Amino acid sequence: MPASLPFPRHIAVLMLVLLACAFAGNHIAARLAFDDGTGLLLAILCRSGVAMTVLTGLVLWQRQPLALPPGSRRWQLLLGLLIATQSLCLYSAVARIPVALALLVGNTFPIVLALLTWALGGGAPSRRNALLMGLILVGLVFALDVPARLAASEGAGPEWTLGVGLAFCAACAFACALWITDHRLAGLRGPVRSMLTLMIVFASMAIAGASGLVPGGMSPPSSLAGWVALGALVLLYGTAFSVLFVSVPRLNMPQNAPVMNVEPIATLLFGWVLLDQVLGGMQLIGGAIVVAGIVLLTYRRDA
């Protein structure tokens, strides 16, 4: 079958659901590894290293030119640093709050991207999109159980507040990275751009680990279970990233991309089964509102 021929939609949707579950499993494995003492930097270093190796092999096999367009080097460097920041913030949030909540907050990046594009001279969000953004924010209020936490005498707690803040920082960093990709690096081939981005992420984590900027960031797991979780993290992320990247030309992403928003739902189920992280009824309703809003926000009517 020619590489340019899209998969039948039911095959594409099934593949995207499985990939979303793999990405969700990667975050669950990360939480298990962190609970066993694994350092944040070590987890990202291993994850990005494997994905970088696979992608480098693909670029070399395809003999793609590595030359960067004039004026794009500083933007490529910034893109890599933003993805490194996003990875570090999201994993830090996963280590502090329920994994599903961290991903729900982190997946608000479409809102941030729309507002950022508007602020930098792009078109203003349509009335429909503005209403959906408001709906997502309302859903987050209930998913994070804000009313109950504000009413409680002990308040939200420093770890909860920090975890939510880090997840939102991850959303902001990813939105900025997407804006740079679309507006400053669109002329750079996708495989080369992704390979260079992962190289910068890998180098950033290695430098941060060697310099001791993050206390305990390079700590190894303390037991066999932690090593298994770290291995599962690397395997799930590396496999999902590689399959998604190789298959994306045939997945009709403009039409099918919203399917990837099943990731927080899969994370919620995995977190319940493997981590005993149970959300309340109102939180589940809020999470459903967030996911529905994001799907509608990212869905293109003209697809």
N, C-alpha and C positions, 0 to 999 in steps of 0.2 A: 504494500500500500504506500503511495507517495507520502513523503513526510509532510507535505503541505495540506493534505486532505484532513479536515477535522474529524475527530471521533464522532460517532452518533451521540446525540445529546444524553441518552441514558447512560452510556459508557462514561462520558465526560463527567457527568454529575456524580456517578458512583466513585470515580477516581478522586474527585475533589473532596467528597465526603471522607474517603479513606485517608487522604492526605491531611485533612483537617483533624481527624482523629489521631494521626501520627504526631502532628504538632502539639495537640493537646496532651498526648502521652509523654512527649518530651518535657512539658512543664511539670507534669506530675512526677516524673522521674527526677527532675531537678529538685523538687521539694523534698523527696525522699533522700536524695544525696545531701542536700543542705542540712537536713535534720540529723544526718550521720557525721556532720562536721566538714563536709566538702567545701572548699573555698569558692566564692563566686567567680573569681578570676580564672581558677583552674577549670571550672565547668565551661565557661565561655571559650577559653583557650582550646580545650579539647573539641568542643562543638564546631567552632569556626575552623580549626585546623583540618578536621576531616572533610568538611564541606569545601574548604579551599583546595585541598588536594584533588578531590573529585573534579571540581570545576576547572582547575589548572590542566588536568589531564584532558578534559573535553576541549578546552581552547587550543591546546597544542595538537591534539588529534585532528581538529578541524582546520589547523594552520591559519588561525585568524590573526590579522595584523594587530600588533600591540601598541602601535603609535597612537598617542593621544592628540586630539584636535588642539590647535593653538588656543591658549587661554583656559583650558579645562583642567589643568593639573591641580590648581588650588581648590577647584570645586570638587574634584574627585577625592582629594584629601579630606575636605570637609564632610563629604558624604560618608566616607569610611569612619570618621570620628563620631558622626551622628549615629550611625548604626551601632558602633561600639557603646555609645552612651545609652542608646535605647535598650540594648541587650543587658547592660549592667543594671539599669534602673528597673527593668521588668523582672529580672531574676531576683533583684533585691526585694521587690514587692512580693514576689512569689514566696520568698523565704519568711515573710512577715504576716501576711494575711491569707485567707483562703484563696487557693489558686484561681478558682472561677471568678472571684471578685476582682483579682488583679487583672485578669484578661478582659473582663467587662470594661474596666476603666481604661486599660491600654487600647482597647478596640474603639475608643472614641476618636481615634486619629482622623476619620473622615470629617468630623466637625472642625477640628483644628485646621486641617488642610483647606477646607472651604473658606474659613475665616482668614487664614494666612494668604491664600490666593487673592481674596478680596482686598486685603490690606496692602498687598503689593501691586495693585493695579489691575487685577482681574475683575471679572464680573461679580456682582453681588449675588448672594444665594437667592434663589427664587422663593416665592412665598411658600410653596410646597416644602422645599428643603428647609426653610427656616422653621416651619411648624414641626417637621420631623426632628430637627435638632433639639427643639424644646421638649418634644416627647421623649427623646433619648435621655436628656438631662433629668426629666421627671422620673423616668424609670431607674436611673442611677441612684436617685435619692432613696428610693424604696429598696433597690438591690443592696445598697450599702447600709441599709437599716438606720439611716440618719436620724429619723424622729426618735426611735427608741434609744439610740446612743446619746442624743442630746438630753433626753429626759432622765437618763440614768445618773445617779449621783456621782459615779466614778468617771463619767464622760467617756469619750471614745477610746482613750488610752494612747500613749505615745507610739506604740508599735503600729496600731491600726492607722493612726493619722499619717505616720511616716510612710507606711506601705501604700496607702491610697495616693499620697503625694508623689511617691516614686513611680507608681503606675501611670499617673497623669503626665509626669515628666517623660516617660517612655513614649506616650502617645504624641507629645509635642515634638520630641526628637525624630520620631518616625515620620510625622507629617512634614517636617522641614526637609527630611531626606527625600521624600517623595516629590516635594516641590523642586528641589535641586535636580533630581533625576529628570523631571519633565521639562524644566525651563533652562537648565544650564548644561545638561549632559545628554540631551536627547540624541545628539549626533554620534555618541560613542556606542559601539556595538554592545548589546546586552550582556553576552557572556564575558567580554573583557571587563566591562564595568563591574559586574558582580564579582569576578575574580579579584580585581584590584580592591574592591570594597572589603572582601573577606581577608585579604592580605593585611589591610590597614587595621581591621578589627583584631586579627591575630597578633600583629606587632604591638598594638596598643595594650592588649592584655599582658603580653610578655614583658613589656617595659614597665607597666604598672606593678606586675608581680615581682620583678627583679628589684624595683626601687622601694618596695614595701609601702606603697601609697595606700593600699587597702589592707588593714590588719587582718591576718588570717586568710587573705584572698587566695593564696596558693596552697592552703592546707589540704592534704589528701584525706580521703574517707578514713574513718576510724575502724571500720569493720568490712567484712566481705559484702554485706548487704549494701553498704555505701558504694563499693566499687561496682557492684552489679547495677545499681541505680545510675551511676555515672556512665557505665557502658551503654545502658538502655537509652539514656539521654542522647549520647553521641550517635547511636545507631538510628534512633527514631528521627532525629533532626537531619542527620546526614542523608538518610534514605528519602525522607519527605522532600527535602530541599532539592536533591538531585533529580528525583522523578518529576517534581513540579517544574523545575527549570527546563529539563529536556522535553517535557510534554506540553509546555505552555502554548507553543504555536498551534497545537491541535485540540486545545481545550475550549476554544471560543470564549476566552475570558471576559470580554465585554458583556456577554449574556450570562455566563455561568459563575462569575466571580462571587456574587452574593452567597453561593453555596458554602464558601469557605467560612462564613460566619457561624457555621455549626460548631466551630471549635470551642467557644465558651460552653455550649451545651454538653459537648463530649467531655470537656474538662470538669464540669459539674458532676457528671455521672462517674467519671473516673475518681474524682476527689472523694465522692461519697463511698465508693467501693474500697478504694485503696488507702485513703487517708482519714476516713471517718469524718470528713468535713461536710456537715449537713447544714443547709440554709433553711431559714424559716419560710413559711408560706408567702408572706409579703415580699421577702427577698426573691423568691422564685418568680413571683408575678412581675416584680421590677426587672429581673433579668430577662424575662420573656419580652417585656416592652423594649428593653435596650436592643436585644437581638433583632426584633422585628423592625425597629426604627432604623438600625444600621443596614439591614437588608434592603429596605425601601429607599434609604438614602443613596446606597451604592448601585441600585438597579437603574439601568438605562432604558428608558422607554423605547428608544430607537434601535435597541439591540435586536 
